Amino acid sequence: MNDTIKKQLDHRSIREFKNEPLPKETVDLLIEVARRTATSSALQASSIIIITDPHLKQKISEISKQEYISRIPLFLIFIVDQYRNNQIAVEQGVITEAASGMDGFFRSFTDAVLMAQNVVTAAESMNLGTLYIGSILNDTTTLSKLLNLPPLTFPVLGLAIGIPNQSPALKPRMSMELRTFENQYVRYENYLTKIEDYDEHLQTYYDLRDTNRRVDSFSTMVFKRMQNPNLRRSEILNVVATQGFDLKVKPKE
Ligand SMILES: Cc1cc2nc3c(=O)[nH]c(=O)nc-3n(C[C@H](O)[C@H](O)[C@H](O)COP(=O)(O)O)c2cc1C
């Protein structure tokens, strides 16, 4: 097995970093990896905002309700960015709905996520720790203002990178038998039975975030999440619209 795959199989989210900034060459290299990532139609319609301002980190940490964000050495926010290409079209006299439509939005979204994961793989290959921060989306209105996002852009994902200052256990995953299919999707009669072993296994995981409490079984975790969805996140589509995107279902021509 090569070293990259070893690192990928050893992935674990890191939530405490050493208080050491990353050397500029490391940051530049990670950004170069993002640049080389595959991109839909080669349009490169995603961007990265590097958050260096401590005050801004603090504000985003409040949005995310995760205090460790204020201490992240390198904090990247990946964004959907149709603004740049729209301007390039406008400057050539083309007024188009392409940049604001559903297809453009999801292409950009996918590009942003792929860049982020490519950066994670590269960072982990350098023994750096990483953490995705989806909770930046708890308040996309405030976040968009803080980042001065123009129309046709939207935040997708935060990513923390730094030298790990903790050694969390490897978090168990369910069997890929449940998540991999040949040719066609397979539905099972009873999923609770199928995940019985995993439910038990997950509870052996030692979660550094809340050491006083045994982690929930997977079925309990799903139950709680489904029963208590994050309502603020249901407003995301409104903010997507405010940012100038039109993701509505269009009648067939
Ligand atoms: C899209 C996405 C968003 C995430 N957002 C957060 C977050 O806001 N805060 C956090 O502590 N972890 C976040 N995580 C990390 C997950 O909780 C973590 O990957 C999961 O529990 C599995 O643990 P592991 O990465 O250590 O294997 C996120 C992961 C992904 C993929």
The ligand as a Tripos MOL2 file, in Angstrom:
@<TRIPOS>MOLECULE
LIG
   31    33     1     0     0
SMALL
NO_CHARGES

@<TRIPOS>ATOM
      1 C1        -19.2560   18.4070    4.8840 C.3       1 LIG1
      2 C2        -18.7030   18.2130    6.2700 C.ar      1 LIG1
      3 C3        -18.9480   19.1490    7.2490 C.ar      1 LIG1
      4 C4        -18.4300   19.0020    8.5350 C.ar      1 LIG1
      5 N1        -18.6460   19.9640    9.4600 N.ar      1 LIG1
      6 C5        -18.1180   19.8460   10.6950 C.ar      1 LIG1
      7 C6        -18.2820   20.8870   11.6510 C.ar      1 LIG1
      8 O1        -18.8990   21.9070   11.3890 O.2       1 LIG1
      9 N2        -17.7220   20.7250   12.8610 N.ar      1 LIG1
     10 C7        -17.0150   19.6140   13.2050 C.ar      1 LIG1
     11 O2        -16.5200   19.5500   14.3320 O.2       1 LIG1
     12 N3        -16.8380   18.6010   12.3130 N.ar      1 LIG1
     13 C8        -17.3610   18.6990   11.0760 C.ar      1 LIG1
     14 N4        -17.1660   17.7080   10.1410 N.ar      1 LIG1
     15 C9        -16.3680   16.5430   10.4970 C.3       1 LIG1
     16 C10       -17.2310   15.3120   10.7270 C.3       1 LIG1
     17 O3        -17.9000   15.4410   11.9700 O.3       1 LIG1
     18 C11       -16.3220   14.0750   10.7200 C.3       1 LIG1
     19 O4        -15.7360   13.9390    9.4490 O.3       1 LIG1
     20 C12       -17.1080   12.8250   11.0600 C.3       1 LIG1
     21 O5        -17.5700   12.8570   12.3950 O.3       1 LIG1
     22 C13       -16.2310   11.5870   10.8850 C.3       1 LIG1
     23 O6        -15.0800   11.6860   11.7340 O.3       1 LIG1
     24 P1        -13.6240   11.5770   11.1340 P.3       1 LIG1
     25 O7        -13.4710   12.6460   10.0930 O.co2     1 LIG1
     26 O8        -12.7010   11.7770   12.3100 O.co2     1 LIG1
     27 O9        -13.4780   10.2050   10.5430 O.co2     1 LIG1
     28 C14       -17.6720   17.8380    8.8620 C.ar      1 LIG1
     29 C15       -17.4230   16.8900    7.8570 C.ar      1 LIG1
     30 C16       -17.9170   17.0750    6.5800 C.ar      1 LIG1
     31 C17       -17.6170   16.0530    5.5170 C.3       1 LIG1
@<TRIPOS>BOND
     1     1     2 1
     2     2     3 ar
     3     2    30 ar
     4     3     4 ar
     5     4     5 ar
     6     4    28 ar
     7     5     6 ar
     8     6     7 ar
     9     6    13 1
    10     7     8 2
    11     7     9 ar
    12     9    10 ar
    13    10    11 2
    14    10    12 ar
    15    12    13 ar
    16    13    14 ar
    17    14    15 1
    18    14    28 ar
    19    15    16 1
    20    16    17 1
    21    16    18 1
    22    18    19 1
    23    18    20 1
    24    20    21 1
    25    20    22 1
    26    22    23 1
    27    23    24 1
    28    24    25 2
    29    24    26 1
    30    24    27 1
    31    28    29 ar
    32    29    30 ar
    33    30    31 1
@<TRIPOS>SUBSTRUCTURE
     1 LIG1         1 GROUP 0 **** ****
